[in-house]
């Protein structure tokens, strides 16, 4: 990862794209703004289609080397900050940012040597709720309410432009997430997306083990806990501590179950 060239740490992710021309136009928009890291998740078209190559207009190298995956996990695994573009408030409540605000935060993290990503959803329906739950915040492009329809490649162009301007402005990295611990030798980078997803899975299992929900919706609880941990931006060391706490909670739940079984016997 390169703090000296922060745009190298920025990954733009197209999810479920159905029109090859949009992939080509998005690649052209990215390359014109100095962005090189494209990822394609579950595309519903052939990224190598002639329409994609034609509209890439010389940016077909980005398509050729783009990371491809069936789901978001491998694409986001090493990222510490993920934003998702959405035209409207979905069932997932989350902080909303303008493209300019988002670009400033993304560049700050990228300058700190962290991998960051922006998700762009399907042409017809955008990102679904599960995909938005993977994001720290949503990017809203302020279109005219009377005609808010924005082409996928146009949305990529808007975000890519703001990222380019943030890089040229040289905004300081003060807004980057900082998991500083002066007692442990200074700042530590936030945990990666893969580490956070591992924690969320363990947390969900532990809450069920201790019968925490008691009639409450597990999905609602986990959505709110996701928002909490995304705001907190815990470090890898802090994630390990939390895993240890959850493991002890699970162990105590097993002992309690065993004791209850003996009493009943």
Buried (B, 14 or more C-beta within 10 A) or exposed (E): EEEEEBBBBBBBBBBBBEBBBBBBBBBBBBBBBBBBBBBBBBBEBEBEBEBBBEBBEEBBEBBEEBEBBEEBEBBBBBBBBBBBBBBEEBEBEBEEBEBBBBBBBBBBBBBBBBBBBBBBBBBEEBBBEEBBBBBBBBBBBEBEEEEEEBBBBBBBBBBBBBBBBBBEEEBEBEBBBBBEEEEEEEBBBBBBBBBBBBBBEBBBEBBEBEEBBEEEEEEEBBBEBBBEBBEEBBBBEBBEEBBEEBEEBBEEBEEEEEEEEEEEE
